[in-house]
């Protein structure tokens, strides 16, 4: 995709481009404020902290070696094949013609 030759700074702006009444692009549109009851998850929430701690423990267990960790996962797959989720095959119904209908 080719980048526009004019005003490359428009790609970096936080405000979206909108069409003005004259048909040109404008940045006068303001973003709507967030919903008062919705809160973004804090990067330091207890859940995020727990996930990071567990990920670090797993990484330390395999000495921060991704190849060792993947080998371990492959061994677990072989040892417990019943736990592996297989891809789902979607079967679409075959259309049948009904006499008298087009």
C-alpha positions in Angstrom: 0.0 0.0 0.0 1.4 3.3 -1.0 1.5 6.1 1.6 0.0 9.4 0.7 2.5 11.9 -0.6 0.9 14.9 1.2 0.8 15.5 4.9 2.4 12.3 6.3 1.8 13.7 9.8 -1.9 12.9 9.4 -1.0 9.2 9.8 0.5 9.9 13.2 -2.3 11.9 14.7 -4.5 10.4 17.4 -7.6 12.0 16.1 -9.4 10.3 13.2 -9.8 12.0 9.9 -13.4 13.0 9.1 -15.0 14.6 6.1 -15.9 18.3 6.5 -19.0 19.9 4.9 -16.8 21.1 2.0 -15.7 17.5 1.3 -12.2 17.9 2.6 -10.6 15.9 5.4 -10.5 17.5 8.9 -9.4 16.6 12.4 -12.0 18.7 14.2 -14.0 15.7 15.3 -13.4 14.9 18.9 -13.4 11.4 20.4 -16.3 10.5 22.6 -15.4 10.1 26.2 -15.2 6.5 27.6 -18.3 5.0 29.2 -18.4 5.9 32.9 -18.9 2.2 34.0 -16.2 0.7 31.8 -12.7 0.8 33.1 -9.6 -0.3 31.3 -7.7 -3.1 33.0 -4.8 -1.7 34.9 -1.4 -3.1 33.8 -0.7 -3.6 37.5 -3.9 -5.3 38.4 -3.8 -8.5 40.6 -4.8 -10.6 37.6 -2.1 -9.2 35.3 0.5 -9.6 38.1 -0.5 -13.3 38.7 -0.3 -14.1 34.9 3.1 -12.5 34.7 4.4 -14.3 37.8 3.2 -17.7 36.5 4.8 -17.0 33.1 8.1 -16.1 34.8 8.0 -19.3 36.9 7.4 -21.4 33.7 10.2 -19.5 32.0 12.6 -20.0 34.9 11.7 -23.7 35.1 13.0 -24.2 31.5 15.9 -21.8 32.1 14.3 -19.2 29.7 14.8 -21.6 26.8 11.8 -21.6 24.4 13.0 -24.7 22.6 13.1 -26.7 25.9 9.6 -25.5 26.8 8.2 -26.5 23.3 9.9 -29.9 23.6 8.2 -30.3 27.0 4.8 -29.4 25.5 5.3 -31.9 22.7 6.1 -34.6 25.3 2.9 -33.7 27.2 0.9 -34.0 24.0 2.3 -37.5 23.4 1.7 -38.5 27.0 -1.9 -37.2 27.1 -3.4 -37.3 23.6 -6.9 -37.2 25.1 -6.3 -33.6 26.3 -5.5 -32.3 22.8 -8.2 -30.2 21.1 -8.6 -31.2 17.5 -9.7 -28.7 14.8 -13.4 -28.6 14.2 -14.6 -29.4 10.7 -17.5 -27.3 9.7 -20.1 -29.2 7.7 -22.5 -27.1 5.7 -25.9 -28.6 4.8 -26.4 -29.6 1.2 -29.1 -27.6 -0.5 -31.8 -29.8 -1.8 -34.4 -28.7 -4.3 -38.0 -28.8 -3.2 -40.5 -29.6 -6.0 -42.4 -26.5 -7.0 -39.9 -24.0 -5.6 -37.2 -22.2 -7.5 
